[in-house]
């Protein structure tokens, strides 16, 4: 994904967010204020602020939400060495390196472009994987950096979280707040509150599945060892099921190399990652020289 393509997709997500917020504002204004124009205007301003913040600060927001700490080579020599080696091989600037204080084995990359990227790994993944497997995972993340997926992923994560927050606020307000329940506003508010999170998940789906396959392929090509990532993915799938993430927002699950959150019920229908078995099958096909 080039810079123009990445920015175009971000613009489209901003447009989706704005429409959703204006609709929510219309519902809030109709139900709570008796003035849908005022409600729509207020939420339009909120959407504009969210668009600005998510574009320029989404990386910082994501890192802060998982308590990720940027480290030096002295702090994490093994992680730093592997990331530097992959960066050199791929001809990319050395990104910042961060560690997430979680035993859930996982990793992600974030940032606006390759020049200000950050690659983050959890304490759990550093303990679980050997050097070869960890190299496969980090190469996958560097592929996201190279393709500028990181901007789209980070913005999608931030916007999805914002939409989810707005819909929950509306739902609680419609259930426990004031307002005239006889004017139909209550029903409108309830419908919007329920459908907004689904819209947020659809935004993530639009940017998640295909880029995971591509990053698997390009990461494997960077290091020339598809099975390194295939073996790592098997371990990570088991590890994340055994120790799901307990911090952060499930709306940001698209950032991680595998979904770190427990996917149950409706959330499972909108999984942002492709099936693990298919990802592994493709990598095994690469390793054996087969086409897929």
Buried (B, 14 or more C-beta within 10 A) or exposed (E): BEEEEBBEBBEBBBEBBBEBBBBBBBBBBBBBBEEBEBBBBBBBEBBBEBBEBBBEBBBBBBBEBBEBBEBEEEEBEEBBEBBBBBBEEBEBEBBBBBBBEBBBBBBBBBBBEBEEBBBBBBBBBBEBBEEBBBBBBBBBBBBBBBBBBBBBBBBBBBBBBBBBBBBEBBBEBBEEBEBEEEEEBBEBBBEBBEBBBBBBBEBBBBBBBEBBBBBBBBBBBBBEBBBBBBBBBBBBBEBBEEBBBEEBBBBBBBBBBBBBBEBEEEBEEBBBBBEBEEBBBBBBBBBEEEEE
